[in-house]
Every structure is written in C-alpha cells, then in structure tokens.
C-alpha cells in the first residue's frame, strides 16, 4: 500500500477488504468485496463487468477479460441473479493483479493518486458489517447497473461505508469521476490560453482542476452523502423511493 501502488499479495487478504483489478491497458478496474473462503461479491451489468449501451462499449468490453466457455462451479452463473454476483477470487481477477482500495487516506495522498478509483477520504465500517452488506445485497440486489452512477466501485464503496448519494446526479465512483473529470478539466482550462500561451502552464492548470474535481466529488467529504442501512436501501429500491435507471436505449435493448 502506498503512493505508487495498492498492490497486495493474496495472503494478506481478509474478509471485508475492498479489492480491485485493472483490466487490459488499465482502461478500467473491476471492484468487489472479499468475503472470505476465496470468494468475492461484486456488482455487474447482468453478468457483464461493464456496459453503457454506447460506442464506448467497444473500448471497455475489448479491454475486459475474455469470457470462458467453461463455467466455474463456485461462481454465480452470469445469467442468474440481480447483477450482484459471487465469484471465486481467481475468476474475479481474471488473470489480473490484485489491489486493495484504501480508506481514510489523507487529502495529500488522495490528490497525489493521479488515477481515481484507488482510494477515498471516507472511513470504512467494521469488516463484519461490510461482509454483511455484501452478502445481503447478493440476495437482494443493488438496483440497475449504470457505469457512471451505479457501478462496481459504487457497490464496493457502499458496502464499506454505508454511504449513498440519494439523488444520484453524480455517482460515488472515483473511477467514473476520473473519466468525466479529465476531459472536463481540459475544457474548463482552455479559456486560459487567452491569459497564457505556455503549454506547461495550461497543462498544470488542467491537472489542478482535475484534482480539485476529484477531491470535491469524493464520498468522504460530499455533503449530499448520507448513511443508509442496507435493509433500508433494498426497501427503498423495492418501493421506488430510490432509483438508479439505465439509459432509455439500454432499457429498450434489454427487452
């Protein structure tokens, strides 16, 4: 664990750990909760790790692990369940390297981590409570998968902290915020070309805006984040009091 890498050895895993593994070319990482007995509970889009229903899928899916034709007997079949699935650690890693997500990091360390989706300022709850949430959601679901608002990292962060952003105008995922925040910072810094023609100055400004947007959106300091018991979460989802809706074109293709 540290500034350069969160890589860990399998021997150091303990139930309640939020783990992740980068996929090909480090385009995205898949996140889950280790619950012990070589088992990981994680959130998917109907068995697929990612999916947006847009041309972006050509990049995301191609960077993901190849789908094995042989089903692992210890893993949830992809066609079953509610998006939350249980997998053995090897199937979850899919040949990738094991990393552990960091909680309660300092602001300095958070900003120093150039890539989002590796740490948060939020404090984790007890390991027993984390495992309870993950197992409860395995049986009851976590709503509709949305790559920008309700993804695998959002699932793991909720299991660790119990924190939700109820209006879901912006998700809790540092990975998604990085995808949006990078181009946005570049766009916002473009007008500064009228002030400076120094390309290094413009680059530094864009990086500063990117880091600031990541920091402001982190679940650990957001004022719109509230603690929601997992039983209350599933009740809200069932009664429609809390909704995460897939884009219309995704819903249309699902029927």
N, C-alpha and C positions, 0 to 999 in steps of 0.2 A: 504494500500500500504506500502511496506517496504521490509526489508531484508528477512524475513521468508516467507511472503505470499503476493500475489497480489489480494487476495480475496476481493470482494466488494459486497455490497448489491444492489439489483435491483433498489432501489430508487435513487441511486447515478448515474445511467447510464445517459449519454447524447449522442445525435447524434454525430457520428464521433469517438466514442470510439472503439478501437481495443480490442475485448474480446476473451476469450478462455475458454474451459472447459476440464479438464483432463478426459480421459476415464478410464475404469476398470484397476486397478493395476497401474495406472499412466504410462502406456506404451507409450501413445502419447496423445497430446491435439489437439482439433479441434478449429480453429481460424475463426473469422469473424469480420465484421464491423457492429456495431449497427447504424441504420439509423433513429431511432425514431419510434413511433407508434408500439412499441413492435415487431419490425422487424429487422432481421439480414440478411445481404447479405454475402454469403460465397462461397468458391470455392471447388468443389468436382470432383471426377473422375466418370463422368456420373451418378451422384446422390449418389455414394458411398463416404464416407468420406476419405477412404484410398484405396490404391491398388498398387501393384508392379508387379503383374503377376508372383511372385516367391513364394517359400515356406514361405517367411516372412509374406505373407498374412494370413496364418493360425493363426499367433500370433496376427497380427494387427486387422483382422476382428473379431476374437473371443473376443478381448478386447473392441470392439466398442459396441454401444448401439444396443439393439435388434430392428429389423425393424418392425414397427407397420403395421398391416394389414389394419388399418383404416387410410385413407388419411386425413390430416388436411386441411380444405378448404382454409386456409390463406397461405399455403406454396406452393412453386413451385413443381409440380409433378416430381419425380425423373427421369422419362423417357423423360422429356421435357427440352429444353434449351441447353446451351452450356457448362455446367459444373459449371457456376456461378448461384447460386440459391438463392431464397429468402425464409426465414423461420421465423415463429414466434419464440420468444425468448425461449419459453418452449421446442419446438421441437429441436431447436439448442442445448440447454443444455442437452436434453435427460436424465433428472434426475440428471445431474452432478452439480457441484458447479461453480458459476460464478467468473471469474477472469478478471482483466483488465491488458493488456500488457502495460509496461512502456516505455516511450520515453525520450531521452535526459538524461539518467542516467549517473552518474559519472563512470569513469573507475574502481574505487574501488568497487562500488556497482555492476557493471556488472560482475566483476571477482568473487565477493562474492556469486553471484547467481550460485550455483553449476550446476543447470539444465538449459540448453539452451532453447530458445523459450519462455522466460518470459519478456525480456526487450532488449533494444538496445541503443546504443550511439547516434543513428540518431535522428534528431529533427523532430517532426511532423508538417505538414502543418495545416492550419486552418480547423476547423471542417466542414465548408461549402464545402471546396474543397475536403475533404476526402469523404464526403457523395456523392458529385457529381461524383467522380471517381468510387465509388462502384456502384452507380445506372447506370452509363454509361457502365461499364463492365458487369452488369447484362443483358443489352440489346445486347452487342457486343462481349462478351467473353473475356477470358484471356489466350487463347492458350490451348495446351494439358496439362492435369494434369500429373505431374511427381513427385513422392513422395520425390525425392532427389533434384530436380532442380526447380520445379514449383508447389508448394503445397499450401494448405490453408493459411499457415503462410506467404508465399511469397506474396500471393494475398493481405492479410491484410496490410503487410508492404508497398507494393506498393501504396495501397490506402492512407495510412497515410503520405508517404514521396514522392511519385512520382519517387523513385529511382529504377533503374534496373541495373543488371549486364548483359550487352548485349550479351557477348559470352556464358553465361550460362554454363561455365565449372564447376562452383560451384554455387549453388543457394544462396539465401539471408536468408534462413530459419535457425534460431538458433537451432531449434529442429532437423533438418536433420544434421546439423554440429555436434551436440552432439552425434548423432547415429554413425556417421563416426569417429568423433574425439576421442571418448573414447577408442575404440579398437586400433586406430592408435597410440594414445599416449602410450598405453601399449606396443605395438610392438616396437616403437621407443626407449622406455626406457629399453627394455630388454637387449641390449648390456651393459648397466651399471652394470649388475651383475658381469662383469669382474672387475669392479672398487670397488664395494661394495657388501657385502653379507647381508647387513642389509635390511630386508624386508620393514621396515618402511621408510628407505631412498629411496628405489626403488619406493614405493607407492607415496611418496611425489614428486618424480621426475615425475612420470606418471601424477599426478594431475596437476603439474605445466605446463607440456607440453599440457595437455588437455585445461587448462585455456588459455594458450597462443594461441592455435589454434582457440579457440572460439573468442578471442579478435581480432586476426588478420583478421578473416573472417567476422566480423560484418559489416553490411551495412553502419554503421555510419562512418567508417574510411577507407573503401576499396577505393583504387584509381581507380578501374575499374568500379565503380558505377556512373551512370550518371542520370540526371533528364530528364525524358521523359514525355511530356504531354500525357494525356490519349487518346486524339484523335489521336495523332501520334502513340501511341502504337498499337491501333487497326488497323491503316493503315499499319503499318509495319507487323503485323500478317497476314493481308489480302493479302499483296503483297509478302509475303515470305521473307521480309528483316529481320524479327525476328522470329526465330523458336524455339519452345520447343517440341521436338519429343519424343513420348513414345518409349520404347524399342521395338525392332522388334517383339519379341514374343507377346507383348501386342497388337501391331497393327494387328497381324495375328489373334488373338483371337477375335478381335473386329468385324471382317467381318463375 
